[in-house]
Structures are given as structure tokens and as C-alpha cells.
């Protein structure tokens, strides 16, 4: 059986590498060669939690297994009058590596191991249909452009029609690590969030500053301005925004050194959270399954997108390897339903957090600020989406989580 995989993001590459290990015939279609993936502006700023790092080990990808790439702590603060903060330690460290480097290395690994790489753009449904005669099944893992129109929006699972956050960010020098080092998120009520994780990129250890702005709010001007002709101004405007809205982050910044690592290292955009239908008939008796961003696009607030993409890629690989019948519509429907069981907690949790916080979320964050045991348990659930969703989806379950956390001894 032949699999055609369209897209060289984390879902497509983890799927291709895993199917390669399992002995299935695959062709990976990518619009860019490795050097092309390394160049250009960043498309995202990804933190990979321990579950994803363990899948990388299973794939034989160990380039970033050193503790030099670790982010072991999560710092969260609610800014403004009456604000508070806490820090929690992950049970196992996360890792934040520039995805331009990461994806290029994985593509090279797949090719070096004998994988079939075809460098060509598959931009839309008709071009996808042109591949139908070459493969028994197509898997689309590319979540940008007209190609995603192949999989229509699932309205029952997609409450948003517009982006609830507009994004602007970059890689910066001049920011001291948090103490202890790790990731930070500064929540500005009614305005959005400012993230500042330690990050490994082409210039070594740097800091991401990512602004997630509620459209029209006080953080939004930096997301609405085109800085391509004046990247230095972007740095100045971001510093001014931090000074006004995230004083704890401002304390870590040396204004004389605060600057983009390179003019190209900045990002602007927006994500409309969406779940699309999981499969499509592309003609000629061939079906296409959607995975990763082609199927589900999550706001980056909860840092789950790439981790979910990796988890679904592994789940799909096992389904494909175990299946002995045709890759028909019934197979696609069944597998997509099973993968939704994995994906749903991430989608529901993320959509809850980007909306107006319900009372139980405010209660949980306040409890974490007042008790290290709750903080550690909350942070641990960043790598346990099902547990996180169970914790936050009702007041009763939040109270139960807090009580259970307070019944154990803190590790700090």
C-alpha cells in the first residue's frame, strides 16, 4: 500500500518517519527543501512537551535531547490591579527549538533513511486530486492556503468565525531568563497575553516575545502595523508595550540590548480556531485524510498545536499499519472518529481559555498562586490535555482537582 503525505510540518514529518519505521511505502510532498524551511520568517513559536520529546526518541531523533534545550518551568502572571502570579515545574522538561531548524532536520532525516521526498507545491483540491492515481491513500498535513478547502469547516466543532487573537512576535536578544529558567506567560485581562519563553534558534539561546492581542484592545497596535521596512521600530514598540502592560517581564529586559536577533525573525498573523471535516473523496476511488493543521487549527495560547499534531501522527501511523482492508470512506470515518477522541480535549480546553474566563478558571489560577502544590499540578497538566480539560470544564471538577493537589506534598 502506498501513502502520499502532503505537508512537511510536524504532523506530516512525524507521520512519514513513523510509517517509514513500520515499513510502509510513503512519499512526502513538500513545497520546500530543507534549506527553504530554514530560511524566511518564523511561522510559529513551538514548545514541545515531554510526550512529544518521547515520540522523537522513538523516531530516533535525538538532536535536541540535551538539557541545554530544556524549559523545565512555567511562570504565569495576571497583570494589573489585584494581579498575582505563580510558577510550576513540569514533571519532565519541555523544549523550545526554532521550528525552521527542527522541521528541516526531520525532513533530512526522512530522506537520509531512504524516504521518497517530492519537492512540489500541492496548493489546492485539484492538485491534490492529481495525486490520487499514485497512492492508495492521501494524508494532508498542510494547514495553509486553499488546500484546506478540500476539508470543509465542521460547524459543530468550530465556534469561531474570526480570530479571537491577533499575533505579533519575534526572537530577541536582551532578555534575561526567568528565575528559574523556563517559559513565561503574562495575562493582561481583557487585552490578551504576552509570552516570553526561552528559545533555541540560529543565534543560540534567545527569547521569544509573542503578543496575543484581543482585536481592538491595548495590545493590538503591534499586531496591526507592518514592520517589514523598519524592524527596529518593532523592537521599540514591543518594549513600550511590555513596559506598560507586563512590568514583571520588563524587569528582565536590558533596553540597550533588546533587539530582534535578525530582521527576518518576526511574525505577524492570526489563527481562526477551526475543526474541519476529517476526510474527503478526492476522486478516482482515493480518499484523503486530514491531520495536523489541515484538520484542526488551535490558537497558540495553550501551546498545544504541535504537540497534538505529533500525537495524532503517531496514532494515525498505528491505524494505517494495523489496517488490512481498503482505505475507503468507512476507514477514514472510523479513524477520524478515533483521532477526535484524542483531539477533543485540546480543542475544548483551548477554546475555553481564549474566551471570557469562566469562574472556575479564575479560581484555579488563584489557587495555584496561593499553593505550590496546585501550581505544580496545573503545570503538569500542560502535557496531559485530557486531564487539563477534565480539570477546567466545570466548577465541581476544578474544586476536586484543587483538593487532590493540596493533599500531596509539594516538590519545591
C-alpha positions as CSV (number, residue, x, y, z in Angstrom):
1,X,0.0,0.0,0.0
2,X,1.3,3.5,-0.9
3,X,0.7,6.6,1.2
4,X,1.1,10.1,-0.1
5,X,1.7,12.7,2.7
6,X,1.3,16.3,1.8
7,X,3.0,18.8,4.1
8,X,6.3,18.9,6.0
9,X,5.1,20.3,9.3
10,X,5.4,18.3,12.5
11,X,2.4,16.1,11.7
12,X,3.5,15.2,8.2
13,X,7.1,14.6,9.2
14,X,6.3,12.6,12.3
15,X,3.8,10.5,10.3
16,X,6.3,9.9,7.5
17,X,9.1,8.9,9.8
18,X,6.9,6.6,11.9
19,X,5.4,4.9,8.8
20,X,9.0,4.5,7.5
21,X,9.9,2.7,10.7
22,X,6.8,0.5,10.4
23,X,7.8,-0.5,6.8
24,X,5.0,1.2,4.9
25,X,5.6,2.8,1.5
26,X,5.4,6.6,1.7
27,X,6.0,9.6,-0.4
28,X,6.3,13.0,1.3
29,X,5.3,16.1,-0.8
30,X,6.8,19.3,0.5
31,X,6.8,22.8,-1.0
32,X,10.3,23.5,0.3
33,X,13.6,21.7,0.5
34,X,15.4,21.8,3.9
35,X,17.2,25.0,3.2
36,X,14.0,26.6,2.2
37,X,12.4,25.5,5.5
38,X,15.3,27.1,7.4
39,X,15.0,30.4,5.6
40,X,12.3,33.0,5.8
41,X,10.4,34.3,8.8
42,X,9.1,32.0,11.5
43,X,5.6,30.7,11.1
44,X,5.2,29.8,14.8
45,X,6.9,29.5,18.1
46,X,6.6,26.0,19.4
47,X,7.2,24.4,22.8
48,X,7.4,20.6,22.7
49,X,6.3,18.9,25.9
50,X,7.8,15.7,27.2
51,X,5.3,13.4,25.4
52,X,6.3,14.8,22.1
53,X,10.0,14.5,23.0
54,X,9.4,10.8,23.8
55,X,7.9,10.3,20.4
56,X,11.0,12.0,18.9
57,X,13.2,9.5,20.8
58,X,11.1,6.7,19.3
59,X,11.7,8.1,15.9
60,X,15.5,8.2,16.6
61,X,15.5,12.0,16.6
62,X,17.9,12.9,19.4
63,X,19.5,16.1,18.2
64,X,17.7,18.2,20.9
65,X,17.6,15.7,23.8
66,X,20.3,17.6,25.7
67,X,19.3,19.5,28.8
68,X,20.7,22.6,27.0
69,X,17.3,22.8,25.2
70,X,15.2,22.3,28.3
71,X,12.4,24.5,29.6
72,X,11.6,23.0,32.9
73,X,9.4,25.7,34.5
74,X,6.2,27.6,33.6
75,X,5.7,31.1,35.0
76,X,2.3,32.7,34.8
77,X,1.1,36.1,36.0
78,X,-2.1,38.0,35.8
79,X,-1.1,41.7,35.3
80,X,-2.9,44.8,36.5
81,X,-4.5,45.8,39.8
82,X,-5.1,42.8,42.0
83,X,-2.8,40.7,39.8
84,X,-1.0,37.7,41.0
85,X,1.4,35.0,39.7
86,X,2.9,31.6,40.2
87,X,5.4,29.2,38.8
88,X,5.2,25.5,38.4
89,X,7.7,22.8,37.5
90,X,7.0,20.4,34.7
91,X,7.5,16.7,35.8
92,X,9.8,16.4,32.7
93,X,11.2,19.4,30.9
94,X,9.7,20.8,27.7
95,X,11.9,22.0,24.8
96,X,11.6,25.1,22.7
97,X,13.6,25.0,19.4
98,X,13.2,27.1,16.3
99,X,10.8,25.1,14.1
100,X,12.6,26.2,11.0
101,X,15.7,24.3,12.2
102,X,13.6,21.4,13.6
103,X,11.5,20.7,10.5
104,X,14.4,20.9,8.2
105,X,16.4,18.4,10.3
106,X,13.4,16.0,10.3
107,X,13.0,16.3,6.6
108,X,16.7,15.5,6.1
109,X,16.4,12.5,8.5
110,X,13.5,11.1,6.5
111,X,15.4,11.5,3.2
112,X,18.6,10.1,4.7
113,X,16.8,7.0,5.7
114,X,15.6,6.3,2.2
115,X,12.3,8.3,2.3
116,X,10.9,9.4,-1.0
117,X,10.7,13.3,-1.0
118,X,9.0,15.1,-3.8
119,X,9.5,18.9,-3.8
120,X,6.4,20.4,-5.3
121,X,3.6,22.6,-4.2
122,X,0.1,21.0,-3.8
123,X,-1.8,24.2,-3.5
124,X,-5.5,23.2,-3.8
125,X,-8.0,20.4,-4.3
126,X,-7.5,19.9,-8.0
127,X,-3.7,19.5,-7.5
128,X,-4.4,17.0,-4.6
129,X,-6.7,15.1,-6.9
130,X,-3.9,14.8,-9.4
131,X,-2.0,12.7,-6.9
132,X,-4.9,10.3,-6.4
133,X,-3.8,7.7,-9.0
134,X,-0.4,7.4,-7.4
135,X,-1.4,6.3,-3.9
136,X,-3.9,4.2,-2.1
137,X,-4.4,6.9,0.5
138,X,-3.5,10.6,0.7
139,X,-2.9,12.3,4.1
140,X,-2.9,16.1,4.1
141,X,-1.0,17.7,6.9
142,X,-0.5,21.2,5.3
143,X,-2.8,23.6,7.0
144,X,-2.4,26.8,5.0
145,X,-3.9,28.1,1.8
146,X,-6.6,26.8,-0.5
147,X,-5.7,23.1,0.0
148,X,-7.6,23.1,3.3
149,X,-10.8,23.9,1.4
150,X,-10.8,20.2,0.5
151,X,-12.0,19.6,4.1
152,X,-15.0,21.8,4.9
153,X,-15.4,23.5,8.2
154,X,-17.2,21.4,10.8
155,X,-19.6,24.0,12.4
156,X,-20.5,21.8,15.4
157,X,-16.8,21.8,16.5
158,X,-15.8,25.3,15.3
159,X,-17.4,28.1,17.4
160,X,-15.2,30.9,15.9
161,X,-15.6,32.6,12.6
162,X,-12.9,35.2,13.2
163,X,-9.6,35.2,15.0
164,X,-10.0,35.9,18.7
165,X,-6.4,36.9,18.9
166,X,-4.1,38.8,16.6
167,X,-0.4,37.8,16.8
168,X,2.9,39.6,16.7
169,X,6.2,38.2,17.9
170,X,9.9,37.8,17.3
171,X,13.2,36.4,18.6
172,X,15.0,38.8,20.8
173,X,18.3,39.4,22.4
174,X,18.5,41.4,25.7
175,X,16.1,39.4,27.8
176,X,17.3,37.7,31.0
177,X,15.9,34.2,31.6
178,X,13.2,33.8,34.1
179,X,14.2,32.5,37.5
180,X,14.3,29.5,37.4
181,X,14.6,29.4,33.6
182,X,11.6,28.4,31.5
183,X,8.5,29.8,29.8
184,X,6.5,32.8,30.9
185,X,3.0,34.0,30.1
186,X,1.7,37.4,31.2
187,X,-2.0,37.6,31.1
188,X,-3.5,41.1,30.6
189,X,-7.2,40.9,31.5
190,X,-9.4,42.0,28.6
191,X,-6.4,42.7,26.3
192,X,-4.6,39.4,25.7
193,X,-1.3,37.7,26.6
194,X,2.4,38.2,26.3
195,X,4.5,35.0,26.1
196,X,8.3,35.0,26.7
197,X,9.8,31.5,26.6
198,X,13.5,30.8,26.4
199,X,14.2,29.5,22.9
200,X,17.0,28.0,20.9
201,X,17.4,29.4,17.4
202,X,20.1,30.2,14.9
203,X,21.7,32.7,17.2
204,X,21.8,30.2,20.1
205,X,19.7,30.8,23.3
206,X,17.4,33.7,22.8
207,X,13.9,34.7,24.0
208,X,10.6,34.7,22.1
209,X,8.3,37.6,22.8
210,X,4.9,36.7,21.4
211,X,1.9,39.1,21.8
212,X,-1.6,37.6,21.6
213,X,-3.8,40.7,21.3
214,X,-7.6,40.8,21.6
215,X,-8.5,42.7,18.4
216,X,-9.0,46.4,19.1
217,X,-7.5,46.2,22.6
218,X,-4.5,47.9,24.1
219,X,-2.1,45.2,22.9
220,X,-3.3,45.2,19.3
221,X,-1.3,48.1,17.7
222,X,1.8,46.0,17.4
223,X,-0.2,43.3,15.6
224,X,-1.8,45.8,13.1
225,X,1.4,47.5,12.0
226,X,3.6,46.4,9.1
227,X,7.2,46.5,10.3
228,X,8.9,44.8,7.4
229,X,10.6,48.1,6.3
230,X,11.5,49.0,9.9
231,X,12.1,46.0,12.1
232,X,14.0,48.1,14.7
233,X,10.7,50.0,15.3
234,X,9.0,46.7,16.0
235,X,11.5,46.1,18.9
236,X,10.9,49.6,20.3
237,X,7.1,49.2,20.1
238,X,7.2,45.8,21.7
239,X,9.4,47.2,24.5
240,X,7.0,50.0,25.1
241,X,4.1,47.6,25.2
242,X,5.9,45.4,27.7
243,X,6.7,48.4,29.9
244,X,3.1,49.5,30.1
245,X,1.4,46.1,30.4
246,X,3.9,43.5,31.7
247,X,6.2,45.0,34.3
248,X,7.5,41.7,35.6
249,X,8.8,40.9,32.1
250,X,10.2,44.4,31.8
251,X,12.4,43.8,34.8
252,X,14.2,41.1,32.8
253,X,15.0,43.3,29.8
254,X,18.1,45.3,29.2
255,X,16.7,48.1,27.0
256,X,20.2,48.8,25.5
257,X,20.4,45.2,24.2
258,X,16.8,44.5,23.4
259,X,16.5,43.9,19.7
260,X,15.5,41.3,17.1
261,X,18.1,38.6,16.5
262,X,17.7,39.3,12.8
263,X,15.2,41.4,10.8
264,X,13.6,38.3,9.4
265,X,12.9,36.8,12.8
266,X,9.5,38.3,13.4
267,X,6.0,37.0,13.0
268,X,2.6,38.6,12.3
269,X,-0.7,36.8,11.8
270,X,-3.8,35.4,13.3
271,X,-5.4,32.0,13.8
272,X,-9.0,31.3,13.4
273,X,-9.6,28.2,15.6
274,X,-11.3,25.6,13.4
275,X,-12.0,21.9,13.1
276,X,-12.6,20.7,9.6
277,X,-14.1,17.5,8.4
278,X,-11.6,14.8,8.7
279,X,-11.6,13.2,5.3
280,X,-12.6,13.9,1.7
281,X,-13.1,11.9,-1.5
282,X,-10.6,13.3,-4.0
283,X,-11.7,11.2,-6.9
284,X,-10.6,8.0,-8.6
285,X,-11.6,5.9,-5.6
286,X,-8.9,7.6,-3.5
287,X,-9.6,9.4,-0.2
288,X,-7.7,12.0,1.7
289,X,-7.4,12.1,5.5
290,X,-6.7,15.4,7.2
291,X,-4.3,15.6,10.1
292,X,-2.5,18.4,12.0
293,X,-3.3,21.9,10.9
294,X,-5.2,20.7,7.8
295,X,-7.7,19.2,10.2
296,X,-7.5,21.3,13.4
297,X,-6.1,24.8,13.9
298,X,-5.8,25.9,17.5
299,X,-4.9,29.3,18.9
300,X,-1.3,29.1,20.3
301,X,-2.4,30.3,23.7
302,X,-2.2,26.8,25.3
303,X,0.9,25.7,23.3
304,X,-0.8,22.5,22.2
305,X,-0.9,22.7,18.4
306,X,2.4,21.0,17.5
307,X,2.1,18.5,20.4
308,X,-1.4,17.5,19.3
309,X,-0.1,17.2,15.7
310,X,2.6,14.8,16.8
311,X,0.2,12.7,18.9
312,X,-2.3,12.4,16.0
313,X,0.5,11.5,13.6
314,X,1.6,8.6,15.8
315,X,-2.0,7.5,16.3
316,X,-2.7,7.6,12.6
317,X,0.5,5.7,11.8
318,X,-0.5,2.8,14.1
319,X,-4.0,2.7,12.5
320,X,-2.6,2.6,9.0
321,X,-0.1,-0.1,9.9
322,X,-2.7,-2.3,11.5
323,X,-5.4,-2.0,8.8
324,X,-5.8,-4.8,6.4
325,X,-8.6,-3.7,4.2
326,X,-9.1,-0.8,1.7
327,X,-8.5,2.8,2.7
328,X,-12.1,3.7,1.9
329,X,-14.6,6.1,3.3
330,X,-15.5,3.8,6.1
331,X,-11.9,3.5,7.2
332,X,-11.5,7.3,7.0
333,X,-14.6,7.9,9.0
334,X,-13.6,5.4,11.7
335,X,-10.1,6.6,12.1
336,X,-11.1,10.3,12.1
337,X,-13.6,9.5,14.9
338,X,-10.9,7.8,17.0
339,X,-8.5,10.7,16.5
340,X,-11.2,13.1,17.5
341,X,-11.3,11.4,20.9
342,X,-7.6,12.4,21.2
343,X,-8.0,15.9,19.8
344,X,-11.2,17.0,21.5
345,X,-9.8,17.8,25.0
346,X,-7.2,20.1,23.4
347,X,-9.8,21.9,21.2
348,X,-12.2,22.3,24.1
349,X,-9.6,23.5,26.6
350,X,-8.1,26.0,24.2
351,X,-11.4,27.4,23.1
352,X,-12.3,27.8,26.8
353,X,-9.1,29.7,27.6
354,X,-9.3,32.2,24.7
355,X,-12.8,33.2,25.6
356,X,-14.0,35.1,28.6
357,X,-12.6,33.1,31.5
358,X,-15.3,31.2,33.4
359,X,-15.3,31.4,37.2
360,X,-13.5,28.0,37.6
361,X,-10.5,29.1,35.6
362,X,-10.0,32.3,37.7
363,X,-10.4,30.1,40.8
364,X,-7.8,27.6,39.6
365,X,-5.2,30.3,38.8
366,X,-5.8,32.0,42.1
367,X,-5.4,28.7,43.9
368,X,-2.2,28.0,42.0
369,X,-0.8,31.4,43.1
370,X,-1.6,30.5,46.7
371,X,-0.3,26.9,46.8
372,X,2.7,25.5,45.1
373,X,1.1,22.1,45.0
374,X,-1.7,23.4,42.9
375,X,0.7,25.3,40.7
376,X,2.8,22.2,40.0
377,X,-0.3,20.0,39.3
378,X,-1.7,22.6,37.0
379,X,1.6,23.0,35.0
380,X,2.0,19.2,34.8
381,X,-1.4,19.1,33.0
382,X,0.0,21.1,30.2
383,X,1.3,17.8,28.9
384,X,-1.9,16.0,29.9
385,X,-4.6,17.6,27.8
386,X,-7.3,15.1,28.8
387,X,-6.6,15.8,32.4
388,X,-6.5,19.5,31.9
389,X,-9.9,19.5,30.2
390,X,-11.4,17.4,32.9
391,X,-10.0,19.9,35.4
392,X,-11.3,23.1,33.9
393,X,-14.6,22.2,32.2
394,X,-16.8,22.5,35.4
395,X,-16.6,24.2,38.8
396,X,-17.0,20.9,40.6
397,X,-14.1,19.2,38.8
398,X,-11.9,22.2,39.3
399,X,-12.6,22.1,43.1
400,X,-11.9,18.4,43.1
401,X,-8.6,19.0,41.3
402,X,-7.5,21.6,43.8
403,X,-8.4,19.4,46.7
404,X,-6.4,16.5,45.3
405,X,-3.4,18.7,44.6
406,X,-3.5,20.1,48.1
407,X,-3.5,16.6,49.6
408,X,0.1,15.9,48.4
409,X,3.4,17.3,49.4
410,X,5.0,19.9,47.2
411,X,8.2,19.0,45.4
412,X,9.5,22.6,45.7
